[in-house]
């Protein structure tokens, strides 16, 4: 199953992020230890690209509990630099997106790009 993990940083969290960034990267490298695979992910940034405002990852996980456990173990989550997290299950490529319609891989990629655009705009709006 695929799960989107959308997080926003607390205001002025840059120093907190810096203190555990190395541990965060190691955590991501060890995702398989939690039974998850990071399909795609990265930081959400301000419009000028100068600062991180959160992150978005799509995880492949056997269940929601595994995705939540992986997220809770992230040093960014543990040191309080995140203001909130949203985890939602995604449909996979080829799944019916509405009655009688099957997605083609190119269609799925296009929808994924639109989704990332939407999530980035939501993050920017929430960050002020």
LINFENDA-V763659 format. One line per field, one symbol per residue. ss: DSSP state (~ for helix, > for strand, _ for the rest). phi: phi as a letter, one per 20 degrees, with the letter a starting at -180 (. if undefined). psi: psi as a letter, one per 40 degrees, with the letter a starting at -180 (. if undefined). A space follows every 50 residues. Layout:
ss->???
phi->???
psi->???
//
This chain:
ss->_>>>>>>>>____~~~~~~~~~~~~~~~~_~~~~_>>>>>>>>>>_____ _>>>>>>>>>>__~~~~~~~~~~_~~~~___>>>>>>>>>_____>>>__ >>__~~~~~~~~~~~~~~~~~~~~~~~_
phi->.dceddcdffglegfffffcggffffgffdgffdmccefbrrfecfgeme bfcrbccddebfafgfffffffefgfffemeeeabcdcfdfegnffebgm ddeegffffffffffffffffffffffn
psi->ihhhhhiiiiifeddddddedddddddddfddeeeihhdiiiihiideed iheaihihihididddddddddehddddeeeheiihhiiiiiheiheihe hhiidddddddddddddddddddddde.
//
